[in-house]
Amino acid sequence: MHLIKVSEHSSLGHRTWIHPQCMISGRKTVIMTVAIHWFRNGLRLHDNPALIEAHNNAEKLLTLYIFDETTFNPKWYGYNPMRFLLESLIDLNKNLSLVGGRLYILRGNPVNIFKIIKEKIGLNFITFEQDCDHIGRARDEKVKAFCDENGVKYIEKVSHTLWNPKTIIEKNGGTPPFTFKQFQNIANQIGHPPIPVGNLDWLSAVFEELPASMLDEFKILNNPTPETFGIYPEVPENLTSPYRWYGGETRALEQLKERLEYEREAFVNGFYLPNQVNPDLLSPPSSLSAALRYGCLSIRKFHWELSKLFIKQFEGDLLPQYSVTSQLIWRDYFYTMSINNKHFGQMEDNPACISIPWNDIKIPENKKMLECWKSGKTGYPFIDAGMRQLMQEGWVHHVVRNSLASFLTRGDLWISWVEGLNHFMKYLLDADFSVCAGNWIWVSSSTFEQLLDCPLCVCPVSYGLRLDPSGEYIKRYIPELKNMPAQYLYEPWKCPESVQKQVGCIIGKDYPNRIVDHTIASRGNRKKMLALRVSMTNENVVPHCCPSDREEVQKFMYLPDECIQQLLPLENSDGEAYEFYKCH
């Protein structure tokens, strides 16, 4: 549809258009400019600069969410993440309806949808939030090309991260920082993240509506559920689970208030990052990671609310915030690592990690090991509890994830971190590609950094015991072991047969035997790591994602001091380290 401009309002950037066929007999029908705000990750109304741009640059606003047939595959989604996403969309639609709007949830190709809207209604602007995922960026480039070819303006705003990842890379000389401390230094040079933008003036918003004929053509979804997409629960609803995750901005803002109070109490007691200092595996989680992943909560709002809380409590300035908000900054670090790296989720051609000869999962024995890990049947109760919680609830604590990742990779099974990434991406509520892949690269020690070579740091027995001495976490998710005596709960293979019969849990029948001996497997894997490190010393190794120092390793992996003390001195040569481990 070709429109003729008849007036322009420069103060607001508004333009009025008429259809040429409407100028018959001196009559004209005024057609108002239309902007689409295309929701993707930022599923919220607060602190949404792209949404505000849509309102400010046109007289009528249309809000959409599109299940893109080229980038969305139901097979990639587990039940819990899909339910959380759909609840977030339904909540967003409810909040829009309160201000006179509506969220159209559609299925199809975004370019085709925008093309039809332009032809039948008119389209002047498309606004959206920057997507750091390479799949999303490829989709966005096609939309930008459509806009350029059809006289539609587009506005892309950065609001899913604290800083613009591209600015970090530019400030770092054109390459991403490969350690977290290096990232922090660059971020300090740039300055504090932008403050959240104000809310849109909803009283002045005029919403566009799609005609019924277009809704049928676009396969509109009304109150969809996972079953709409053929996605069903992998396991029966866990009636004993203490927590059910709910998606949406409304719940996210309620949780933010609860979390800030939790942080305030921690400040009063003299410590930061309470989730890491005192990991609690049994209480309802206080994490907002799922809300941040889908943008139900603004990362910048969280950062600045936490900062203001710290300042109010201690009457300080913002400098200490880089320790208080470090968990949020880690997220930005991984986004920056991935934004220009389309291979970030794989080993081959990925400059963020080294290509390692992991065990071939095409070999039946290795494939069986992987399946045991996925299903929570490794025979190590702490590992199995974590994997079963993941499947039941879609979430596990950060420190448990570290143990699960290490067990699959360098710790025990010697299976590629890519297999773990794919599993987590499907079932974790907060599985944001960049952050999830970055954590797997880091924790699996895919660069075989000496800083992560502690023999005890990821033992599936001692690590679990330190986190959950009573074993209540295990009993919650592995009911087969609920009557197992405490002294055998973490090592049930040591339980006498007579006691197994007494408690009604026969190892190898009611609960599986351990699939590997951790002591033997971890010792063999460390030798492999050391040998590979020695072989790499004579090569020009590309820059890669790696720990900054021992302190960072200790905090990230939640390691005790005695574990850190067992790390080999940094002055030891690789040859000496290899000889040391051959004798131990």
C-alpha positions in Angstrom: 0.0 0.0 0.0 1.5 3.3 -1.0 0.7 6.2 1.3 0.9 10.0 0.7 2.2 12.2 3.6 -0.2 15.0 4.3 1.1 16.4 7.6 3.9 16.0 10.1 4.2 16.7 13.8 7.9 17.3 14.3 7.7 17.7 18.1 6.6 14.1 18.5 8.0 12.7 15.3 4.4 11.8 14.3 3.3 11.7 10.6 -0.2 11.5 9.1 -0.7 9.5 5.9 -3.6 9.0 3.5 -4.3 6.2 1.1 -4.3 7.7 -2.5 -7.5 5.9 -3.3 -9.3 7.7 -0.5 -8.8 11.1 -2.2 -11.8 10.6 -4.6 -14.3 13.5 -4.9 -12.3 15.7 -2.6 -12.8 13.3 0.3 -9.9 11.8 2.2 -9.6 9.3 5.0 -6.8 10.0 7.4 -4.6 7.0 8.2 -2.5 7.3 11.3 1.1 6.2 11.5 1.6 2.7 13.0 4.5 1.4 15.0 5.0 -2.2 16.0 6.8 -3.1 19.2 8.1 -6.6 18.7 8.5 -8.3 22.0 11.1 -11.1 22.2 13.1 -11.3 25.5 12.0 -8.1 27.2 8.6 -9.3 28.3 7.7 -6.3 30.5 6.3 -2.8 30.5 8.7 -1.2 32.9 12.2 0.0 31.8 11.5 -0.8 28.1 13.1 1.8 26.0 12.2 0.2 22.7 8.5 0.1 23.6 8.7 3.8 24.5 10.3 4.5 21.1 7.4 2.8 19.4 5.0 5.0 21.3 6.9 8.2 20.6 7.4 7.7 16.9 3.9 6.9 15.8 0.3 7.6 16.6 -0.9 4.0 16.9 0.8 1.2 18.7 0.7 -2.5 17.9 2.3 -5.0 20.2 3.3 -8.5 19.0 5.1 -11.7 20.1 6.0 -14.1 17.3 6.9 -17.8 17.6 9.2 -17.6 14.6 9.0 -20.8 12.6 12.6 -20.4 11.5 14.1 -20.1 15.0 11.5 -21.7 17.3 11.3 -25.5 17.6 9.1 -27.1 20.3 11.7 -29.9 20.5 14.1 -27.4 22.0 11.8 -26.7 25.0 11.1 -28.7 28.1 7.7 -28.4 29.8 8.8 -26.1 32.6 10.6 -23.5 30.5 7.8 -23.4 28.0 5.2 -23.0 30.7 7.2 -20.2 32.2 7.5 -18.4 28.9 3.8 -18.7 28.1 2.8 -17.5 31.6 5.0 -14.5 31.0 3.2 -13.8 27.7 -0.2 -14.1 29.3 0.8 -11.9 32.1 2.1 -9.3 29.7 -1.2 -9.4 27.7 -3.1 -8.9 31.0 -1.0 -5.9 31.9 -1.4 -4.4 28.4 -5.2 -4.9 28.6 -5.2 -2.8 31.8 -4.0 0.2 29.7 -6.2 -0.5 26.7 -3.9 -2.7 24.7 -3.4 -6.2 23.7 -0.5 -8.6 23.0 -0.9 -10.5 19.8 0.8 -13.9 20.1 1.4 -15.2 16.6 3.1 -18.1 14.8 5.0 -17.5 11.6 7.9 -15.8 9.9 8.4 -12.2 11.2 9.2 -10.8 7.8 6.1 -12.3 6.3 3.9 -11.0 9.2 5.3 -7.5 9.0 4.9 -7.5 5.2 1.2 -8.4 5.5 0.6 -5.8 8.2 2.3 -3.1 6.0 0.1 -4.0 3.0 -3.2 -4.2 4.9 -2.9 -1.7 7.7 0.2 0.3 7.2 3.5 0.1 9.0 6.0 2.9 9.7 8.2 1.8 12.6 9.3 -1.5 14.1 11.0 -1.4 17.5 12.7 -4.2 19.4 15.3 -5.0 22.0 18.8 -6.0 21.1 19.3 -9.8 21.0 22.8 -11.1 21.8 22.1 -14.6 20.6 23.5 -15.3 17.1 20.3 -17.1 16.0 18.2 -14.1 17.1 20.6 -11.7 15.4 20.4 -13.5 12.1 16.6 -13.3 12.4 16.9 -9.6 13.2 19.1 -8.9 10.2 16.4 -10.2 7.9 13.8 -7.9 9.5 16.2 -5.0 9.2 16.7 -5.8 5.5 12.9 -5.9 5.0 12.6 -2.5 6.7 15.3 -0.9 4.5 13.7 -2.3 1.4 10.2 -1.2 2.3 10.6 2.3 3.8 10.0 1.1 7.3 12.1 2.5 10.1 13.5 0.3 12.8 14.8 1.1 16.2 16.9 -1.4 18.2 17.6 -0.6 21.9 20.0 -2.2 24.3 18.1 -3.2 27.5 18.7 -6.9 28.0 22.2 -6.3 29.4 23.7 -3.7 31.7 26.1 -2.4 29.1 26.1 -2.7 25.3 28.3 -5.7 24.6 29.5 -4.1 21.4 30.7 -1.1 23.4 32.7 -3.4 25.8 34.4 -5.1 22.8 35.2 -1.8 21.1 36.7 -0.4 24.4 38.8 -3.6 24.7 40.4 -3.1 21.3 38.0 -5.0 19.2 38.1 -8.3 21.1 35.9 -9.5 24.0 37.6 -9.7 27.4 38.4 -13.3 28.1 38.4 -13.1 31.9 35.8 -11.7 34.2 38.3 -9.3 35.9 39.3 -8.0 32.5 35.6 -7.4 31.7 35.2 -5.6 35.1 38.1 -3.3 34.2 36.6 -2.3 30.9 33.1 -1.8 32.4 34.7 0.5 35.1 36.3 2.6 32.3 32.9 3.0 30.6 31.1 3.9 33.8 27.9 2.8 35.5 25.2 1.1 33.5 22.3 3.4 32.3 19.6 4.0 34.8 16.2 2.5 33.9 13.9 4.6 31.7 10.6 5.9 33.0 7.3 4.2 32.3 5.4 4.9 29.1 2.6 7.5 29.3 -0.3 5.1 28.8 -3.0 7.8 28.8 -1.6 9.0 25.5 -1.2 5.6 23.9 -3.6 4.6 21.1 -3.5 0.9 20.2 -4.0 -0.5 16.7 -6.1 -3.7 16.3 -5.6 -6.5 13.8 -8.8 -7.4 11.9 -10.2 -10.9 12.4 -9.2 -12.0 8.9 -5.5 -11.3 9.7 -5.7 -13.1 13.0 -6.8 -16.3 11.2 -4.0 -15.9 8.7 -1.4 -15.4 11.4 -2.5 -18.4 13.5 -3.1 -16.3 16.6 -2.7 -18.0 20.0 -5.1 -17.2 22.8 -3.9 -18.2 26.3 -1.6 -20.9 24.9 -0.3 -23.7 27.1 2.7 -26.0 26.5 0.3 -28.6 25.3 -0.7 -26.2 22.5 2.8 -26.9 21.1 2.7 -30.6 21.8 4.9 -30.3 24.9 3.9 -32.3 27.9 5.4 -32.8 31.4 8.4 -35.1 31.4 7.7 -36.3 34.9 4.5 -36.2 37.0 4.0 -33.1 39.0 6.2 -33.3 42.1 3.6 -32.8 44.9 6.4 -32.6 47.5 8.2 -29.8 45.7 8.2 -26.7 47.9 8.2 -24.2 45.0 6.4 -23.7 41.7 7.9 -21.1 39.4 5.5 -18.6 37.8 6.4 -16.5 34.8 5.5 -12.9 34.2 6.4 -9.3 35.1 3.8 -9.1 37.9 5.4 -12.0 39.9 8.9 -10.8 39.0 8.4 -7.4 40.6 6.9 -9.0 43.7 10.0 -11.3 43.9 12.3 -8.3 43.5 10.8 -6.8 46.6 11.4 -10.0 48.5 14.9 -10.4 47.1 15.9 -6.8 48.1 14.8 -7.5 51.7 16.8 -10.7 51.6 19.9 -8.7 50.4 19.3 -5.9 53.0 19.4 -8.5 55.8 22.6 -9.8 54.4 24.1 -6.4 54.3 23.2 -5.9 58.0 24.9 -9.1 58.8 28.0 -8.1 57.1 28.2 -10.0 53.8 27.3 -9.8 50.2 25.9 -12.4 47.7 23.9 -14.4 50.3 23.0 -17.0 47.6 26.7 -17.9 47.3 27.9 -17.3 50.9 25.2 -19.5 52.4 23.7 -21.6 49.6 20.3 -22.9 50.7 19.2 -26.0 48.7 16.0 -26.6 50.6 14.1 -23.3 51.0 12.2 -21.7 48.1 14.8 -20.1 45.9 15.2 -16.3 45.9 16.8 -16.3 42.4 15.5 -14.0 39.8 17.5 -15.6 37.0 14.4 -16.9 35.1 12.7 -13.5 35.2 15.9 -11.9 33.9 16.3 -14.5 31.2 12.9 -13.6 29.6 13.2 -9.9 30.6 10.2 -10.0 32.9 12.4 -8.0 35.2 14.8 -5.4 33.9 18.4 -6.2 34.6 19.1 -2.5 35.0 16.3 -2.1 37.5 17.6 -4.9 39.6 21.2 -3.5 39.4 20.2 0.0 40.5 17.7 -1.1 43.1 20.4 -3.2 44.7 22.9 -0.3 44.4 20.5 2.1 46.1 19.9 -0.4 48.8 23.6 -0.7 49.5 24.1 3.1 49.5 21.2 3.6 51.9 22.5 0.9 54.2 26.1 2.0 54.3 25.9 5.6 53.2 28.6 4.8 50.7 29.2 5.5 47.0 28.7 3.2 44.0 32.2 1.8 43.9 31.6 -1.3 46.1 28.7 -2.3 43.8 31.0 -4.3 41.6 31.1 -6.9 44.4 27.5 -6.5 45.5 26.2 -7.0 41.9 28.9 -9.3 40.6 26.4 -12.0 39.8 24.6 -9.6 37.4 27.9 -8.6 35.9 28.9 -12.2 35.2 25.8 -12.4 33.0 27.0 -9.4 30.9 30.5 -10.9 30.7 29.1 -14.0 29.0 26.9 -12.0 26.7 29.9 -10.0 25.5 31.9 -13.2 25.0 29.2 -14.6 22.7 27.7 -11.7 20.7 30.2 -11.9 17.8 30.9 -15.6 18.2 28.3 -17.7 16.3 30.2 -20.8 17.5 29.9 -20.0 21.2 27.8 -23.1 21.8 30.2 -25.6 20.3 33.8 -26.6 20.5 34.8 -26.5 16.9 35.9 -23.0 15.6 35.1 -21.5 19.0 37.9 -19.1 20.2 36.4 -19.1 23.7 37.5 -22.7 24.4 40.0 -25.3 23.3 38.9 -28.3 21.2 39.3 -31.4 23.5 39.1 -35.1 22.6 36.2 -35.9 25.0 34.7 -39.4 25.1 32.8 -40.3 21.9 29.1 -40.6 22.9 28.5 -42.7 19.8 30.2 -45.5 21.7 27.4 -47.4 23.5 29.1 -47.3 26.9 29.6 -43.6 26.8 26.1 -42.9 25.5 24.8 -45.0 28.4 26.8 -42.9 30.8 25.3 -39.7 29.3 21.8 -41.0 29.6 22.4 -42.0 33.3 23.5 -38.5 34.0 20.5 -36.9 32.2 18.0 -39.2 34.0 19.6 -38.9 37.5 20.7 -42.5 37.7 24.5 -42.2 38.1 24.5 -43.9 41.5 25.8 -40.7 43.2 22.8 -39.4 45.1 23.9 -35.7 45.2 24.3 -35.7 41.4 21.1 -37.6 40.8 19.1 -35.3 43.2 20.3 -32.3 41.2 19.4 -33.8 37.8 16.0 -34.9 39.0 15.3 -31.5 40.5 16.2 -30.0 37.1 13.6 -32.2 35.3 10.9 -31.7 37.9 11.2 -28.0 38.6 13.4 -26.6 35.8 15.9 -25.1 38.2 18.8 -26.0 40.4 21.0 -23.9 42.6 24.2 -22.4 41.1 26.5 -24.4 43.3 24.7 -27.7 42.4 25.0 -26.8 38.7 28.8 -26.6 39.2 28.8 -30.1 40.6 26.6 -31.5 37.8 28.7 -29.9 35.1 32.0 -31.0 36.6 30.8 -34.6 37.0 29.8 -34.8 33.4 33.0 -33.3 32.0 36.4 -33.2 33.6 35.4 -34.7 37.0 34.1 -38.1 36.1 32.5 -39.0 32.8 34.9 -37.0 30.4 31.9 -36.2 28.2 31.8 -32.9 26.3 30.3 -29.8 27.9 28.3 -29.3 24.7 26.1 -32.3 25.7 25.5 -30.7 29.1 24.7 -27.4 27.5 22.1 -28.9 25.2 20.4 -30.7 28.1 20.3 -27.6 30.3 19.1 -25.4 27.4 16.0 -27.6 27.1 15.1 -28.0 30.7 16.4 -25.0 32.7 14.0 -22.1 33.2 16.8 -19.6 33.1 18.8 -21.2 30.3 19.8 -18.1 28.3 22.1 -19.4 25.5 25.0 -17.0 26.1 25.1 -17.3 29.9 24.5 -21.1 29.9 27.2 -21.8 27.3 29.6 -19.5 29.0 29.1 -21.2 32.4 29.6 -24.6 30.8 32.9 -23.6 29.1 34.2 -22.0 32.4 33.1 -24.8 34.8 34.1 -27.7 32.6 37.6 -26.2 32.4 37.5 -26.6 28.7 40.8 -24.7 28.6 42.2 -27.0 31.3 43.4 -24.0 33.4 45.6 -25.1 36.3 43.4 -23.0 38.6 40.6 -25.6 38.3 42.7 -28.7 38.9 41.8 -29.2 42.6 41.3 -32.9 43.2 38.6 -32.4 45.9 36.7 -29.4 44.6 34.0 -31.3 42.8 33.9 -34.7 44.5 30.2 -35.8 44.2 30.4 -37.0 47.8 32.4 -34.4 49.8 31.0 -31.4 47.8 27.5 -32.6 48.4 28.1 -33.3 52.1 29.4 -29.8 52.6 26.3 -28.3 51.0 23.7 -30.6 52.5 25.1 -32.4 55.6 21.8 -33.8 56.7 21.0 -35.2 53.3 17.5 -33.7 53.2 18.1 -32.5 49.6 18.8 -36.0 48.5 15.8 -37.4 50.3 13.5 -34.8 48.7 14.4 -35.8 45.2 15.4 -39.4 45.6 12.6 -41.0 47.6 14.1 -44.4 47.2 16.8 -43.3 49.7 14.6 -41.6 52.2 15.1 -44.4 54.8 18.8 -44.9 54.1 21.0 -44.3 57.2 22.8 -41.0 57.1 26.2 -42.6 57.0 25.4 -44.3 53.7 23.2 -41.6 52.2 26.0 -40.1 50.0 27.7 -43.5 49.4 24.9 -46.0 49.3 27.1 -48.6 47.6 28.9 -49.0 51.0 25.6 -49.9 52.8 25.6 -53.5 54.0 23.1 -55.7 52.2 21.3 -56.5 55.4 20.6 -52.7 56.0 19.5 -52.3 52.4 16.9 -55.0 52.9 15.8 -53.4 56.2 15.3 -49.9 54.7 13.7 -51.3 51.5 16.3 -50.0 49.0 18.4 -52.6 47.3 21.3 -50.9 45.5 21.4 -52.1 41.9 17.7 -52.7 41.9 15.7 -49.9 43.7 18.6 -47.4 43.2 21.4 -47.8 40.7 25.0 -48.7 41.4 27.5 -45.9 40.8 28.4 -45.9 37.1 32.0 -44.8 37.8 34.4 -44.8 40.7 35.0 -41.1 41.3 38.5 -41.6 42.8 39.8 -43.6 39.9 37.9 -41.6 37.2 39.0 -38.2 38.4 42.6 -39.3 38.8 42.6 -40.5 35.2 40.9 -37.4 34.0 43.5 -35.1 35.7 46.3 -37.0 34.0 44.5 -36.4 30.7 44.2 -32.7 31.5 47.8 -32.3 32.5 49.0 -34.2 29.4 46.8 -32.0 27.1 48.1 -28.9 28.9 51.7 -29.9 28.3 50.9 -30.5 24.7 49.4 -27.1 24.3 52.4 -25.2 25.8 54.2 -25.5 22.5 51.3 -24.3 20.4 50.0 -20.8 19.8 46.8 -21.2 21.8 44.1 -18.7 20.9 42.7 -16.4 23.6 40.0 -18.3 25.5 37.5 -18.0 28.4 39.3 -18.8 31.6 39.3 -18.0 35.3 41.0 -14.8 36.4 42.6 -16.0 39.6 42.3 -18.4 42.6 39.9 -16.1 44.5 37.5 -16.1 41.6 37.7 -19.9 41.3 37.0 -20.3 45.0 33.9 -18.0 45.0 32.5 -19.2 41.7 32.8 -22.9 42.6 32.0 -22.4 46.3 35.3 -24.1 47.5 36.6 -24.3 51.0 40.0 -23.0 51.9 41.5 -26.4 52.3 40.5 -27.2 48.7 42.2 -24.2 47.3 45.3 -25.0 49.3 45.6 -28.3 47.4 46.0 -26.5 44.1 49.5 -26.8 42.7 51.7 -23.7 43.1 51.5 -21.6 40.0 55.3 -21.6 39.8 55.4 -25.4 39.2 56.0 -26.2 35.6 53.6 -28.4 33.7 56.2 -31.1 33.6 56.5 -31.1 37.4 52.8 -31.1 37.8 52.4 -34.1 35.6 55.1 -36.0 37.6 53.3 -35.0 40.8 50.0 -36.4 39.7 51.6 -39.6 38.3 52.7 -40.3 41.9 49.4 -39.4 43.5 
